[in-house]
Amino acid sequence: MQNNNISGLIIGQNTIYLDKVASTNDYLRELLSNFKPLAEGTAILAEEQFQGKGQRGSSWVSERGKNLTTSILLKPHFLPLAQQFALSATIAIATVNWLKRKTEQVVTVKWPNDIYVNSKKITGILIENKLKGSKIEASIIGIGVNINQINFDTATTITSLASLTGREDYNIRDLAHELFQAIQQEYQILHDQGPKHQLSRYNELLFWKGEEKPFLIDGIKKTGIIQRVSGEGKLCVLLEDTLREFDIKEITHLIT
């Protein structure tokens, strides 16, 4: 790749700190729409987010001041639209690697981009791309990480750093900038080595890969074995000796 357009990029160098916001992704999108162009790497970091969004239209709710809620602006002009999933894979890899430095437990990516420690979710990622022709003009990378919160109502499949380590005094801003650095390193790798390289690494981190597990498909419980995720971001599952590919709304992991 000849276009070295991310040279000098420092993710989080321009960080906008907010006390309270409905959604960091929505806030960043409004900034992009209403003001002069923002520098790539601009980040929003909120003390409280009360209308955070996740995959499949789900919500992301967290206690005030206890979790990491951020959105980052990237401009991956070098990435073809058909390979946009590689950006999602890159953010997931960065987040997994960062979390692996915080816990000795198993950290994986539940397709498409939730991060799990063992069988519990610790991070949600939502990427929204603004397209221009066949290229990605801008990407808003929304990330929510459970940090100091230990109570999650009746949810039994959610965890946090505090729950894993027994610490409840993590500095959210310090952790955010560590995460920014991890993302920057992986974003550079995506730029330099390309989508196939990142997809291969992503597949090595895949939750339930190679295991016989239950899924919900067309309202019916079925047992299958995850093989990989394709370059288009589809989940490839072996079902009764047939390899099938699924989009995000077509299959659900049945986690108990």
Buried (B, 14 or more C-beta within 10 A) or exposed (E): EEEEBBEEBEBBBEBBEBEEBBBBBBBBBEBBEEEEEBEBBBBBBBBBBBEBBBBEEEEBBBBEEBBBBBBBBBBBBBBEEEBBBBBBBBBBBBBBBBBBEBBEBEBBBBBBBBBBBEBBBBBBBBBBBEEEEEBBEBBBBBBBBBBBBBEBEEEEEBBBBBBBEEEBEBEBEEBBBBBBBBBBBBBBBBBEEBBEBBBEBBBEBBBBBEEEBBBEBEEEEBEBBBBBBBBEBBBBBBBEEEEBBBEBEBBBBEBE
